[in-house]
């Protein structure tokens, strides 16, 4: 699996599966899935469809005990899972407000300490 994003090296990630709603730019309705990891720089999600690199994505996720997070992102990579019809896609945040970024940072920091 190719993961050349510099975000992965710059920001701590933790494996975290929570429900997420996302909508690629050309898709009229959102799709529901789960995250596989999360950082202040982006997230990895499980999808049923390939999303080409550079696809813009609207993201909505509710972190436990925190506000709803809305963000814009761009697909950094998308790879099919071996022996499956599903894909893992890395999404790099391109627009996220500071409150949401801090909420994610606090959650990731807490999770990595415990």
URNOR-V687899 format. One record per run of one state. SS is the DSSP state (2 for helix, 1 for strand, 0 for the rest). FROM is the first residue (numbers start at 1). LEN is the number of residues. If there is no record, write none. Layout:
SS;FROM;LEN, SS;FROM;LEN
This chain:
0;1;6, 2;7;4, 0;11;3, 1;14;2, 0;16;3, 1;19;6, 0;25;6, 1;31;9, 0;40;2, 1;42;6, 0;48;8, 1;56;7, 0;63;5, 1;68;13, 0;81;6, 1;87;9, 0;96;2, 2;98;16, 0;114;1
